Amino acid sequence: MYKRLSAVLFPVCALLFAGAIFWGYQEHQEKNAVLIKAENQYQRAFHDLTNHMGSLQEQLGKTLAVNSASYRMQRKGLVNVWRLTSQAQNEVNQLPLTLLPFTQAENFLTRISDFAYRTSVRDLTKEPLSEQETQTMQSLYAKATDINKELGKVQDAVLSDHLRWMDVEVAIASAQGKQTVDNSIIDGFKTVDKKVSSYPEHDWGPSSVSQDLQRAHGNASGPKISAQEAGRKATEFLGIASRAGVSNVKVTENGAKTDHPTYTATVSLGSHAGKGAEAQNAVIDFTAKGGKLLWFMNPRTVRTRSLDVGAAKEKAIRFLEAKGYESMTPVTYDEYDHVAVFTFVADKKGTLIYPDKVTVRIALDNGELVGLQAADHVYHEAGITVGKAGIDEKKAKSVLHPKFEVKGHRMAVIENDDKKDVLCHEYTGKINGSQYRVYVNANTGLEEKVEQIPDSARAIL
């Protein structure tokens, strides 16, 4: 009997064993194929990065070499700098550097890209490169040369020692919490990032985003409030200061030693949310100077929908009026997870001020406010003037595409590519089956911006 059983089971077991070996071999081959593909992608991205950084240095040098009056060549060079920087950023994002301290270098590339783009899109014949911007480019050229030397050392080590990027990924994953990692590629990138962080801050010229932010932050003025006052403002905003059910209000100060400190108030709503409801923690940010509300979020889950767009818009309008946000006009609408999201902009005597905006989130189950983003309103409210149009509506309309069907017109102040506020004629219309907003500069007659209007926004227009 046992012989007979063995005669049957032995070939079956042998077959299963052989199948297991074959399956394991196939899995191993497939795993190796995936690893080889990932390694090849990492190698390609790294070598493309070093090539594009070398080209970036070369292009900066060429742009500096042309005559200061050669605006066409300057524009061409700056466009190439922007293109090469964007490509280098893309290649950095393809490398396994998530856990590496390479943020300084990435931020440096971002600033170069922004500087080159905003400088190249302006009319250099009317607003040529300033002396400060030229000095900035010379400094960027010197630093790009320095960075390329360090990247060249890493590239030489990769080629000569046949280093693998997959080993970098393994080293990063296994070294979490450790102070040092023994890997030539990691050490090389750390050196590059350290060098970049040691560079002094540039004066990026009139195109600088940081300068715009500093100017904006200057509008948040007033006496500094205390943490207790921030907590009181939070409960007053929620309308629950005198109600039961508020279990706790916790206030923390952010950036106490900076020029723009803020407070974050976390309000534990507890039973105020309603019987059987999930626990809620509303979070509200205030400026320390003046105590102006920057941001509010009540991240409760909205499971049903009982309001339409029109009703939700009326709820948002009434809320803004009740909280002192006067003369605001809705311009965009979106919806997700049963929450309606409206963007309102300031309306000054019929002129829309797009940089001065607030975003309102309304729950579609009961019309409750569940989010407010008001930082742009706080930082731009006092800093924008409308001015007078140098070109009338008829002349501005003549620059539009002949097939553009104009449905509406109004005046608007927008922020152009140079981060400057400009007065424009806003034309709403249709072409090629889609709706657009076209902004024509009210002083130069040039088209400043074209925006496609999503289908969802038509409900509020």
C-alpha positions as CSV (number, residue, x, y, z in Angstrom):
1,M,0.0,0.0,0.0
2,Y,2.8,2.4,1.0
3,K,4.7,1.5,-2.2
4,R,1.6,2.2,-4.2
5,L,1.0,5.5,-2.4
6,S,4.7,6.5,-2.8
7,A,4.5,5.7,-6.5
8,V,1.6,8.2,-6.8
9,L,2.8,10.9,-4.5
10,F,6.5,11.0,-5.5
11,P,6.0,12.2,-9.1
12,V,3.3,14.6,-7.8
13,C,5.7,16.1,-5.2
14,A,8.6,16.1,-7.7
15,L,6.4,18.0,-10.2
16,L,5.3,20.5,-7.5
17,F,8.9,21.0,-6.4
18,A,10.0,21.5,-10.0
19,G,7.1,24.0,-10.5
20,A,8.1,25.9,-7.3
21,I,11.7,26.1,-8.6
22,F,10.5,27.3,-12.0
23,W,8.1,29.9,-10.4
24,G,10.9,31.1,-8.1
25,Y,13.3,31.5,-11.0
26,Q,10.7,33.4,-13.0
27,E,10.0,35.7,-10.0
28,H,13.7,36.3,-9.6
29,Q,14.1,37.1,-13.3
30,E,11.1,39.5,-13.2
31,K,12.5,41.2,-10.1
32,N,15.9,41.6,-11.8
33,A,14.3,43.0,-14.9
34,V,12.4,45.6,-12.7
35,L,15.6,46.5,-10.9
36,I,17.6,46.8,-14.1
37,K,14.9,49.1,-15.6
38,A,14.9,51.3,-12.4
39,E,18.7,51.5,-12.4
40,N,18.8,52.5,-16.0
41,Q,16.2,55.2,-15.4
42,Y,18.1,56.5,-12.4
43,Q,21.4,56.5,-14.4
44,R,19.8,58.3,-17.4
45,A,18.2,61.0,-15.1
46,F,21.5,61.6,-13.3
47,H,23.6,61.9,-16.4
48,D,21.0,64.1,-18.1
49,L,21.0,66.3,-14.9
50,T,24.8,66.8,-15.1
51,N,24.6,67.5,-18.8
52,H,21.8,70.1,-18.4
53,M,23.5,71.7,-15.5
54,G,26.6,72.1,-17.7
55,S,24.5,73.6,-20.4
56,L,22.8,75.9,-17.9
57,Q,26.2,77.3,-16.9
58,E,27.2,77.7,-20.5
59,Q,23.9,79.5,-21.4
60,L,24.3,81.9,-18.4
61,G,27.8,82.7,-19.7
62,K,26.5,83.3,-23.3
63,T,23.7,85.6,-22.0
64,L,26.2,87.6,-20.0
65,A,28.5,87.8,-23.0
66,V,26.1,89.6,-25.4
67,N,25.8,93.4,-25.6
68,S,23.5,94.9,-23.0
69,A,21.5,96.5,-25.8
70,S,21.0,93.1,-27.6
71,Y,17.6,92.5,-26.2
72,R,16.7,89.7,-28.6
73,M,19.7,87.7,-27.7
74,Q,19.2,88.4,-24.0
75,R,15.6,87.1,-24.2
76,K,16.7,84.0,-26.1
77,G,19.4,83.3,-23.5
78,L,17.0,83.7,-20.6
79,V,14.4,81.5,-22.2
80,N,17.1,78.8,-22.7
81,V,18.1,79.2,-19.0
82,W,14.5,78.7,-17.9
83,R,14.1,75.6,-20.2
84,L,17.4,74.0,-19.0
85,T,16.5,74.7,-15.3
86,S,13.1,73.2,-15.7
87,Q,14.6,70.1,-17.3
88,A,17.2,69.8,-14.4
89,Q,14.4,70.1,-11.9
90,N,12.5,67.3,-13.6
91,E,15.6,65.1,-13.6
92,V,16.2,65.8,-9.9
93,N,12.6,64.6,-9.2
94,Q,13.3,61.3,-10.9
95,L,16.2,60.5,-8.6
96,P,15.8,58.7,-5.2
97,L,16.6,61.8,-3.2
98,T,13.4,62.0,-1.2
99,L,15.2,61.5,2.1
100,L,18.3,63.3,1.2
101,P,19.0,66.9,2.3
102,F,18.9,68.2,-1.3
103,T,16.1,70.8,-0.8
104,Q,18.5,73.8,-0.9
105,A,19.7,72.9,-4.3
106,E,16.2,72.2,-5.5
107,N,15.0,75.6,-4.2
108,F,18.0,77.2,-5.9
109,L,17.0,75.8,-9.2
110,T,13.4,76.9,-8.6
111,R,14.6,80.5,-8.0
112,I,16.8,80.5,-11.1
113,S,13.9,79.2,-13.2
114,D,11.5,81.8,-11.8
115,F,14.0,84.6,-12.3
116,A,14.7,83.6,-15.9
117,Y,11.1,83.2,-16.8
118,R,9.8,86.4,-15.4
119,T,12.7,88.4,-16.8
120,S,12.4,86.9,-20.3
121,V,8.6,87.4,-20.7
122,R,8.7,91.2,-20.0
123,D,9.4,93.8,-22.7
124,L,13.2,94.2,-22.4
125,T,13.2,97.1,-24.9
126,K,11.1,99.1,-22.4
127,E,12.4,97.5,-19.2
128,P,15.9,96.2,-19.8
129,L,17.9,94.2,-17.3
130,S,18.9,96.3,-14.4
131,E,22.4,96.4,-12.9
132,Q,21.3,94.3,-10.0
133,E,19.8,91.7,-12.3
134,T,23.0,91.6,-14.3
135,Q,25.0,91.1,-11.1
136,T,22.6,88.4,-10.0
137,M,23.3,86.6,-13.3
138,Q,27.0,86.9,-12.9
139,S,26.7,85.4,-9.4
140,L,24.5,82.6,-10.7
141,Y,27.1,81.8,-13.4
142,A,29.8,81.5,-10.8
143,K,27.7,79.3,-8.5
144,A,26.6,77.1,-11.4
145,T,30.3,76.6,-12.2
146,D,30.9,75.6,-8.6
147,I,27.9,73.2,-8.5
148,N,29.0,71.6,-11.8
149,K,32.4,70.8,-10.4
150,E,30.9,68.9,-7.5
151,L,28.4,67.1,-9.8
152,G,31.3,66.2,-12.0
153,K,33.1,64.6,-9.1
154,V,30.0,62.5,-8.4
155,Q,29.7,61.5,-12.1
156,D,33.3,60.5,-12.2
157,A,32.8,58.3,-9.2
158,V,29.7,56.7,-10.7
159,L,31.5,55.9,-13.9
160,S,34.8,54.8,-12.6
161,D,33.6,52.8,-9.6
162,H,30.4,51.5,-11.4
163,L,28.2,52.8,-8.6
164,R,24.5,51.9,-8.6
165,W,21.6,54.2,-7.8
166,M,19.7,51.2,-6.4
167,D,22.4,51.0,-3.7
168,V,21.6,54.6,-2.9
169,E,17.9,53.8,-2.4
170,V,18.8,50.8,-0.2
171,A,21.2,52.9,1.8
172,I,18.7,55.7,2.4
173,A,16.0,53.3,3.4
174,S,18.2,51.4,5.8
175,A,19.8,54.5,7.3
176,Q,16.7,56.2,8.7
177,G,17.5,57.6,12.1
178,K,21.3,57.3,11.6
179,Q,23.6,60.3,11.3
180,T,25.9,59.1,8.6
181,V,25.6,56.9,5.5
182,D,28.6,55.5,3.7
183,N,27.8,56.1,0.0
184,S,29.8,58.2,-2.5
185,I,26.7,59.4,-4.4
186,I,24.9,60.4,-1.2
187,D,28.0,62.2,0.1
188,G,28.4,64.0,-3.2
189,F,24.8,65.3,-3.2
190,K,25.1,66.3,0.4
191,T,28.2,68.3,-0.5
192,V,26.3,70.1,-3.3
193,D,23.4,70.9,-1.1
194,K,25.8,72.2,1.6
195,K,27.5,74.5,-0.8
196,V,24.2,75.9,-2.1
197,S,23.0,76.6,1.5
198,S,26.2,78.5,2.2
199,Y,25.6,80.9,-0.7
200,P,24.4,84.4,0.4
201,E,20.8,85.3,-0.5
202,H,20.6,87.0,-3.9
203,D,18.8,90.2,-4.8
204,W,16.6,88.7,-7.4
205,G,15.5,92.0,-8.9
206,P,12.0,93.2,-9.6
207,S,10.9,89.7,-10.6
208,S,11.5,88.3,-7.2
209,V,8.7,86.4,-5.6
210,S,10.1,86.9,-2.1
211,Q,10.0,90.6,-2.5
212,D,6.4,90.5,-3.5
213,L,5.6,88.4,-0.5
214,Q,7.5,90.8,1.8
215,R,5.5,93.7,0.3
216,A,2.3,91.8,0.8
217,H,3.1,90.8,4.4
218,G,3.7,94.5,5.1
219,N,-0.1,95.0,4.8
220,A,-0.7,92.8,7.9
221,S,-0.2,95.6,10.4
222,G,-1.6,96.5,13.8
223,P,-0.8,95.9,17.5
224,K,0.3,92.4,18.3
225,I,-2.4,90.3,20.0
226,S,-1.8,87.7,22.7
227,A,-2.4,84.0,22.5
228,Q,-5.5,84.4,24.7
229,E,-6.9,87.0,22.3
230,A,-6.3,84.6,19.4
231,G,-8.3,81.9,21.2
232,R,-11.1,84.3,21.9
233,K,-11.2,85.4,18.2
234,A,-11.3,81.8,17.2
235,T,-14.4,81.0,19.3
236,E,-16.1,84.2,18.3
237,F,-15.5,83.4,14.6
238,L,-17.1,80.0,15.1
239,G,-20.0,81.5,17.0
240,I,-19.5,79.2,20.0
241,A,-18.0,81.5,22.6
242,S,-21.0,81.2,24.9
243,R,-22.2,77.7,24.0
244,A,-21.6,74.5,25.8
245,G,-19.7,71.7,24.2
246,V,-16.4,73.4,23.5
247,S,-14.0,71.2,25.3
248,N,-10.7,72.9,24.6
249,V,-9.0,75.8,22.7
250,K,-5.3,75.3,22.2
251,V,-3.2,78.2,20.8
252,T,0.3,78.0,19.5
253,E,2.5,80.8,18.1
254,N,4.4,80.3,14.9
255,G,7.5,82.1,13.8
256,A,7.8,84.1,17.0
257,K,11.2,85.5,16.1
258,T,10.3,86.3,12.5
259,D,8.9,89.5,11.0
260,H,5.5,87.8,10.4
261,P,4.5,85.7,13.4
262,T,1.1,84.0,13.4
263,Y,-1.1,82.1,15.9
264,T,-2.8,78.7,15.2
265,A,-5.9,78.1,17.3
266,T,-7.2,74.5,17.5
267,V,-10.8,74.3,18.8
268,S,-12.0,70.9,19.9
269,L,-15.7,71.2,19.2
270,G,-16.7,68.0,21.0
271,S,-20.5,67.6,21.5
272,H,-21.1,70.9,19.7
273,A,-20.9,68.9,16.5
274,G,-24.2,67.2,17.4
275,K,-25.3,64.0,19.0
276,G,-23.7,61.0,17.4
277,A,-21.4,63.1,15.2
278,E,-17.7,62.4,14.8
279,A,-15.2,64.5,16.9
280,Q,-14.2,67.8,15.2
281,N,-11.2,70.0,15.6
282,A,-11.5,73.3,13.9
283,V,-8.2,75.0,13.1
284,I,-7.8,78.8,12.6
285,D,-4.7,80.8,11.8
286,F,-4.4,84.5,12.7
287,T,-1.7,87.1,12.1
288,A,0.0,88.1,15.4
289,K,0.0,91.7,14.1
290,G,-3.6,92.9,14.0
291,G,-5.2,89.5,14.6
292,K,-6.5,89.1,11.1
293,L,-7.8,85.7,10.1
294,L,-5.7,83.9,7.5
295,W,-7.1,80.4,7.3
296,F,-9.9,78.3,8.7
297,M,-10.6,74.6,8.3
298,N,-13.2,72.3,9.8
299,P,-12.3,68.9,8.3
300,R,-15.5,67.1,9.0
301,T,-16.8,64.5,6.6
302,V,-19.7,65.5,4.4
303,R,-21.6,62.4,3.4
304,T,-24.7,63.7,1.6
305,R,-25.8,66.6,-0.6
306,S,-29.0,68.5,-0.2
307,L,-28.1,72.0,-1.6
308,D,-27.6,73.0,-5.2
309,V,-25.0,75.4,-6.4
310,G,-27.2,78.5,-6.2
311,A,-28.2,77.8,-2.6
312,A,-24.5,77.1,-1.6
313,K,-23.5,80.4,-3.3
314,E,-26.1,82.4,-1.3
315,K,-24.8,80.7,1.9
316,A,-21.2,81.8,1.0
317,I,-22.3,85.3,0.2
318,R,-24.2,85.7,3.4
319,F,-21.3,84.3,5.5
320,L,-18.8,86.8,3.9
321,E,-21.1,89.7,4.5
322,A,-21.7,88.7,8.1
323,K,-17.9,88.4,8.8
324,G,-17.1,91.8,7.2
325,Y,-15.9,90.7,3.8
326,E,-17.7,93.3,1.9
327,S,-18.0,93.9,-1.9
328,M,-16.8,90.4,-2.9
329,T,-17.8,88.8,-6.2
330,P,-17.7,85.0,-7.0
331,V,-15.5,84.2,-10.0
332,T,-14.8,80.5,-9.8
333,Y,-16.6,77.4,-8.5
334,D,-15.5,73.8,-7.9
335,E,-17.0,70.8,-6.1
336,Y,-15.7,67.6,-4.5
337,D,-16.7,65.2,-1.7
338,H,-20.1,67.1,-1.4
339,V,-18.2,70.4,-0.6
340,A,-18.7,73.5,-2.8
341,V,-15.6,75.7,-3.2
342,F,-16.1,79.3,-4.3
343,T,-13.4,81.9,-5.0
344,F,-14.5,85.5,-4.3
345,V,-12.5,88.6,-5.4
346,A,-12.9,92.2,-4.2
347,D,-15.1,94.5,-6.3
348,K,-14.1,98.2,-6.2
349,K,-16.7,100.2,-8.0
350,G,-17.2,97.6,-10.7
351,T,-13.5,96.7,-11.1
352,L,-12.6,93.2,-9.9
353,I,-9.4,93.0,-7.9
354,Y,-8.2,89.4,-8.5
355,P,-5.1,89.4,-6.2
356,D,-7.5,90.4,-3.3
357,K,-9.4,87.1,-2.9
358,V,-10.9,84.7,-0.5
359,T,-11.8,81.0,-1.0
360,V,-14.9,79.7,0.8
361,R,-15.8,76.0,1.3
362,I,-19.5,75.2,2.0
363,A,-20.8,71.8,3.0
364,L,-23.6,70.8,0.7
365,D,-25.4,68.8,3.4
366,N,-26.4,71.7,5.6
367,G,-24.7,74.8,4.1
368,E,-22.2,75.1,7.0
369,L,-18.9,76.8,6.4
370,V,-16.1,74.2,6.5
371,G,-13.2,76.2,5.1
372,L,-11.9,79.7,4.5
373,Q,-8.6,80.9,2.9
374,A,-8.2,84.6,3.4
375,A,-4.4,85.2,3.3
376,D,-4.5,86.9,-0.1
377,H,-7.2,89.2,1.1
378,V,-5.2,90.1,4.3
379,Y,-2.0,90.7,2.4
380,H,-3.4,92.5,-0.6
381,E,-6.4,94.5,0.6
382,A,-4.6,97.7,1.4
383,G,-1.9,97.5,-1.3
384,I,-3.8,97.6,-4.6
385,T,-5.0,100.7,-6.5
386,V,-7.1,100.6,-9.6
387,G,-5.9,103.6,-11.5
388,K,-7.3,104.8,-14.9
389,A,-7.5,103.0,-18.2
390,G,-5.5,104.5,-21.0
391,I,-7.4,102.5,-23.7
392,D,-11.1,102.3,-23.9
393,E,-13.2,99.2,-24.3
394,K,-13.6,99.4,-28.0
395,K,-9.9,99.7,-28.8
396,A,-9.1,96.9,-26.3
397,K,-11.7,94.7,-28.0
398,S,-10.1,95.1,-31.4
399,V,-7.0,93.1,-30.3
400,L,-9.1,90.0,-29.6
401,H,-9.2,87.0,-32.0
402,P,-11.8,87.8,-34.8
403,K,-13.7,84.6,-34.0
404,F,-13.8,85.2,-30.2
405,E,-17.5,85.6,-29.3
406,V,-17.6,88.2,-26.5
407,K,-20.3,87.5,-23.9
408,G,-19.3,90.0,-21.3
409,H,-16.9,92.8,-20.3
410,R,-15.7,94.3,-17.1
411,M,-12.6,96.0,-15.7
412,A,-10.2,93.9,-13.6
413,V,-6.9,94.2,-11.8
414,I,-4.8,91.0,-12.3
415,E,-1.2,90.0,-11.4
416,N,0.8,89.5,-14.5
417,D,3.8,87.3,-15.2
418,D,6.1,90.0,-13.7
419,K,4.2,89.8,-10.4
420,K,2.9,93.3,-11.0
421,D,-0.7,94.4,-10.6
422,V,-2.1,95.7,-13.9
423,L,-5.5,97.1,-14.9
424,C,-7.1,95.2,-17.7
425,H,-10.2,94.9,-19.8
426,E,-11.7,91.5,-19.0
427,Y,-13.6,89.9,-21.8
428,T,-15.6,86.7,-21.2
429,G,-16.5,84.8,-24.3
430,K,-16.4,81.6,-26.4
431,I,-14.1,80.2,-29.1
432,N,-13.4,76.7,-30.3
433,G,-16.3,75.4,-28.2
434,S,-14.8,76.5,-24.9
435,Q,-15.3,79.6,-22.7
436,Y,-12.4,81.9,-21.9
437,R,-11.5,85.0,-20.0
438,V,-9.1,87.3,-22.0
439,Y,-7.4,90.1,-20.1
440,V,-6.2,93.0,-22.3
441,N,-3.9,95.5,-20.6
442,A,-5.8,98.8,-20.2
443,N,-2.7,100.9,-20.9
444,T,-0.6,98.9,-23.4
445,G,-3.4,97.2,-25.4
446,L,-1.6,93.9,-25.1
447,E,-3.1,90.6,-24.0
448,E,-1.8,89.9,-20.6
449,K,-3.5,86.6,-19.8
450,V,-5.9,84.0,-21.2
451,E,-7.8,81.7,-18.8
452,Q,-10.2,78.8,-19.8
453,I,-13.4,78.8,-17.8
454,P,-14.2,75.3,-16.5
455,D,-17.7,74.0,-17.0
456,S,-18.3,73.9,-13.3
457,A,-17.8,77.7,-13.0
458,R,-20.6,78.5,-15.5
459,A,-23.1,77.9,-12.7
460,I,-22.0,81.1,-11.0
461,L,-21.2,83.4,-13.9
